[in-house]
């Protein structure tokens, strides 16, 4: 995520390399291109190691199942950001390396629409700006937040107020206005005769008292769009590892493990971070990463003590048997 999911303007990759090298020097072995459950057998891992910690993240993105979703030009945010970052890494020294597969998603000269906000949506805006897009618009389902806290949002709750991130500032500086359009949902993607995205239709929405959006009839609007990036969050971790290990899942399809204990339903297997708690903040990932490490350490220490007791018990039993036979 740090290397491929976060753009260079927010995190220089030399910083990531430095930290990885420090960890490597401390004795950690990093095995890359290892897709556990696909090109690496998870049962082989279990048989080779005494503990297995699952820190998989919540990588299954929320989709937008409307007409035209299959059109060329509609992409998930991490697909867009990852391919862009790989291209930058391959051209870091000024020459394009041969292993790049050229599946680069280019926003240059295009009308770009980013659906969804948050850090990821802002990164998609900033990346599109650096590609020199023709225009950039950002759709958000919720209403525009107030400039100051409302009565139902007191301290110390997170302030749900209008904020401006770096991507919004850049768009305003270049195009003269904030890219965000609030209280809007996408009804349909429009394509040309070759299956390419050419636009989309939206409807204005109102949020009902129980929090559900309701489309306002007659509010349809058509927007030109050559590239649409879906940045609507993530719903759960990939399922194939959990299925192969036969792990219990919770009601949101996250791996079931109690916070602070982090043990899953399978002996010696632990889980932490977004794959356990659901999509969350990096500070929680750090917290749970440390927690999982402590839980694994305690488990291995206890296992070592138990094995030592079994060994000692067997050794003294053998001595007792030998002494008896001598008499």
Helices and strands as residue ranges (DSSP letters): H 13-25, H 42-48, E 52-54, E 60-61, E 74-76, H 77-90, E 111-115, H 118-130, E 135-139, H 166-175, E 180-181, E 184-191, E 197-207, E 213-215, E 221-224, E 227-230, E 234-236, H 240-245, E 269-271, H 274-277, H 282-326
